[in-house]
Amino acid sequence: MGQKRSAFVFKSPPAPDAERGEGRKPQDLGSAAEVRRKISACFPTVDWRDPAIGVVEGEAFWFMFTMGEDETIESFFVHACGGGTAVGALRGLASRWGWYLLDWSEDE
């Protein structure tokens, strides 16, 4: 199905290591319910049978959103598989909600 990508999603770019202090954390994205609602608004077919993990199977891509079980979400992880349409769809999600994507892929 094409290339595999992984990304963290944050409210804003994370601070550089030198600026991170103990106790400093990312700005919240919102409640878990709100984050699921926003993802679902962009991907109406997302499967939330497990509220901590959402899966989207599109024609040209596949995503797995991993949020964990906290009530307030600081960040979440996305596994993506697909061609350029997968990257474009993730950028659209981030742009719509003012989120920041940090590419965590290991290029082959």
C-alpha positions as CSV (number, residue, x, y, z in Angstrom):
1,M,0.0,0.0,0.0
2,G,3.0,2.3,-0.2
3,Q,5.2,4.0,2.2
4,K,4.9,3.8,6.0
5,R,5.0,7.0,8.1
6,S,4.7,7.7,11.8
7,A,4.1,11.1,13.5
8,F,3.4,12.6,16.8
9,V,0.6,15.3,16.9
10,F,1.0,18.3,19.2
11,K,-0.8,21.6,19.7
12,S,2.4,23.4,18.9
13,P,6.0,22.5,18.1
14,P,7.7,20.9,21.1
15,A,10.4,22.9,22.8
16,P,14.0,22.1,21.9
17,D,15.7,19.7,24.4
18,A,17.8,22.6,25.8
19,E,14.7,24.5,26.7
20,R,12.7,21.7,28.3
21,G,12.6,22.0,32.0
22,E,11.4,19.5,34.5
23,G,7.7,19.7,34.8
24,R,7.3,21.4,31.5
25,K,4.8,19.7,29.3
26,P,3.1,20.3,25.9
27,Q,0.0,22.3,25.6
28,D,-3.2,20.1,25.7
29,L,-5.0,19.2,22.5
30,G,-8.2,18.9,24.5
31,S,-10.2,16.2,26.1
32,A,-10.0,12.7,24.6
33,A,-13.7,13.0,23.5
34,E,-12.9,16.4,21.8
35,V,-9.8,15.0,20.0
36,R,-11.8,11.9,18.8
37,R,-14.6,14.2,17.5
38,K,-12.0,16.4,15.6
39,I,-10.4,13.3,14.0
40,S,-13.8,11.9,13.1
41,A,-14.8,15.2,11.5
42,C,-12.0,14.7,9.1
43,F,-12.3,11.0,8.8
44,P,-15.9,10.0,9.3
45,T,-15.2,6.3,8.9
46,V,-12.8,6.1,11.8
47,D,-13.4,3.1,14.0
48,W,-13.3,4.0,17.7
49,R,-14.4,0.6,19.1
50,D,-11.4,1.0,21.4
51,P,-11.6,4.7,22.4
52,A,-7.8,4.8,22.8
53,I,-7.1,3.7,19.2
54,G,-8.8,4.9,16.1
55,V,-8.4,3.1,12.8
56,V,-9.2,4.6,9.3
57,E,-9.0,2.5,6.2
58,G,-9.2,4.6,3.1
59,E,-8.9,3.6,-0.6
60,A,-5.3,4.7,-0.8
61,F,-4.2,4.8,2.8
62,W,-4.5,3.4,6.3
63,F,-4.2,5.3,9.7
64,M,-4.0,4.2,13.3
65,F,-4.4,7.0,15.8
66,T,-3.0,6.0,19.2
67,M,-4.2,8.3,22.0
68,G,-3.9,6.2,25.2
69,E,-6.4,6.3,28.0
70,D,-5.9,9.7,29.6
71,E,-8.9,12.0,29.7
72,T,-6.9,15.0,28.6
73,I,-4.7,14.6,25.5
74,E,-1.3,16.3,25.2
75,S,-0.3,14.5,22.1
76,F,-1.0,11.3,20.2
77,F,0.8,9.1,17.7
78,V,-0.3,8.3,14.1
79,H,0.8,5.3,12.1
80,A,0.1,5.8,8.4
81,C,0.5,3.6,5.4
82,G,-0.1,4.8,1.9
83,G,1.3,7.1,-0.8
84,G,1.2,10.9,-1.0
85,T,-2.5,11.0,-0.3
86,A,-1.8,9.7,3.3
87,V,0.6,12.6,4.0
88,G,-1.8,15.1,2.5
89,A,-4.7,13.8,4.5
90,L,-2.7,14.1,7.8
91,R,-1.6,17.6,6.9
92,G,-5.3,18.5,6.2
93,L,-6.2,17.2,9.7
94,A,-3.4,19.1,11.4
95,S,-4.2,22.3,9.4
96,R,-7.9,22.2,10.1
97,W,-7.4,22.0,13.9
98,G,-4.2,24.0,14.2
99,W,-2.1,21.0,15.3
100,Y,1.6,20.3,14.7
101,L,2.8,17.1,13.1
102,L,6.3,15.8,14.1
103,D,7.5,13.2,11.6
104,W,8.8,10.2,13.5
105,S,9.4,8.0,10.5
106,E,12.5,6.0,9.9
107,D,13.2,6.5,6.3
108,E,14.5,3.4,4.5
